[in-house]
Amino acid sequence: MTELFFRIAVIAVASYFLGCFNGAVIVSKYILRDDVRSHGSGNAGLTNFYRTFGGPLTAVVILTDVLKAVVAVLVASALLGGTDFAKYWAGLFCLLGHMFPCMFHFRGGKGILSGGAIAIMIDWRVALVVWGGFLILAIATKYVSLGSCWAGASFPFATWFVFWDPILLVLAAVMGGLILWKHRENIKRLLAGNESKFSLHKKKGVDKT
């Protein structure tokens, strides 16, 4: 039992620090020498990075935020025998690291890209609900934040209907709740009708998502 709790603790710590490797901050601050959090919404996420800088380095941001989530889940699965709990547990702490990175003054992203990668690693059915709704809403309305809110809100429901496990439901609810909380300003703007729409054309400094 002691070894089990030790492994759970190791997963939490390792996943958190993996999550702290925020692609948008690392690329903008150490490669472009211009912190993305100084522009637009101040968010250290893919949308704000793309709208502020654009260019091929966007792919590096995507790769970083996806890869860290994949590694976190794989490490957890190796330590706990590939259980569903291991995947959710690692996913939660990876998101916490992404959103509140200790090495970047706890100012991180909103967790959509890493969260989406975690959903894929967990189960294709959960990923289908989360990603399917996200893509439909984001493409149809051009509001990335609306699709993101769907992803956060639908995650615990998809988890319950796939696994019927109360522990996984609690973990999923916390993860989904964190995503919605990080989008609280977007939700206010959506309700007020003044949220920014996403465009493939880079518009420096106007992102609010």
Secondary structure in CASP SS format (residue, H / E / C, confidence):
PFRMAT SS
TARGET T0000
AUTHOR 0000-0000-0000
METHOD secondary structure of the structure
MODEL  1
M C 1.00
T H 1.00
E H 1.00
L H 1.00
F H 1.00
F H 1.00
R H 1.00
I H 1.00
A H 1.00
V H 1.00
I H 1.00
A H 1.00
V H 1.00
A H 1.00
S H 1.00
Y H 1.00
F H 1.00
L H 1.00
G H 1.00
C C 1.00
F C 1.00
N C 1.00
G H 1.00
A H 1.00
V H 1.00
I H 1.00
V H 1.00
S H 1.00
K H 1.00
Y H 1.00
I H 1.00
L C 1.00
R C 1.00
D C 1.00
D C 1.00
V H 1.00
R H 1.00
S H 1.00
H C 1.00
G C 1.00
S C 1.00
G C 1.00
N C 1.00
A C 1.00
G C 1.00
L H 1.00
T H 1.00
N H 1.00
F H 1.00
Y H 1.00
R H 1.00
T H 1.00
F C 1.00
G C 1.00
G C 1.00
P C 1.00
L H 1.00
T H 1.00
A H 1.00
V H 1.00
V H 1.00
I H 1.00
L H 1.00
T H 1.00
D H 1.00
V H 1.00
L H 1.00
K H 1.00
A H 1.00
V H 1.00
V H 1.00
A H 1.00
V H 1.00
L H 1.00
V H 1.00
A H 1.00
S H 1.00
A H 1.00
L H 1.00
L C 1.00
G C 1.00
G C 1.00
T C 1.00
D H 1.00
F H 1.00
A H 1.00
K H 1.00
Y H 1.00
W H 1.00
A H 1.00
G H 1.00
L H 1.00
F H 1.00
C H 1.00
L H 1.00
L H 1.00
G H 1.00
H H 1.00
M H 1.00
F C 1.00
P C 1.00
C H 1.00
M H 1.00
F H 1.00
H C 1.00
F C 1.00
R C 1.00
G C 1.00
G C 1.00
K C 1.00
G C 1.00
I H 1.00
L H 1.00
S H 1.00
G H 1.00
G H 1.00
A H 1.00
I H 1.00
A H 1.00
I H 1.00
M H 1.00
I H 1.00
D C 1.00
W H 1.00
R H 1.00
V H 1.00
A H 1.00
L H 1.00
V H 1.00
V H 1.00
W H 1.00
G H 1.00
G H 1.00
F H 1.00
L H 1.00
I H 1.00
L H 1.00
A H 1.00
I H 1.00
A H 1.00
T H 1.00
K C 1.00
Y C 1.00
V H 1.00
S H 1.00
L H 1.00
G H 1.00
S H 1.00
C H 1.00
W H 1.00
A H 1.00
G H 1.00
A H 1.00
S H 1.00
F H 1.00
P H 1.00
F H 1.00
A H 1.00
T H 1.00
W H 1.00
F H 1.00
V H 1.00
F H 1.00
W C 1.00
D C 1.00
P H 1.00
I H 1.00
L H 1.00
L H 1.00
V H 1.00
L H 1.00
A H 1.00
A H 1.00
V H 1.00
M H 1.00
G H 1.00
G H 1.00
L H 1.00
I H 1.00
L H 1.00
W H 1.00
K H 1.00
H C 1.00
R H 1.00
E H 1.00
N H 1.00
I H 1.00
K H 1.00
R H 1.00
L H 1.00
L H 1.00
A H 1.00
G C 1.00
N C 1.00
E C 1.00
S C 1.00
K C 1.00
F C 1.00
S C 1.00
L C 1.00
H C 1.00
K C 1.00
K C 1.00
K C 1.00
G C 1.00
V C 1.00
D C 1.00
K C 1.00
T C 1.00
END
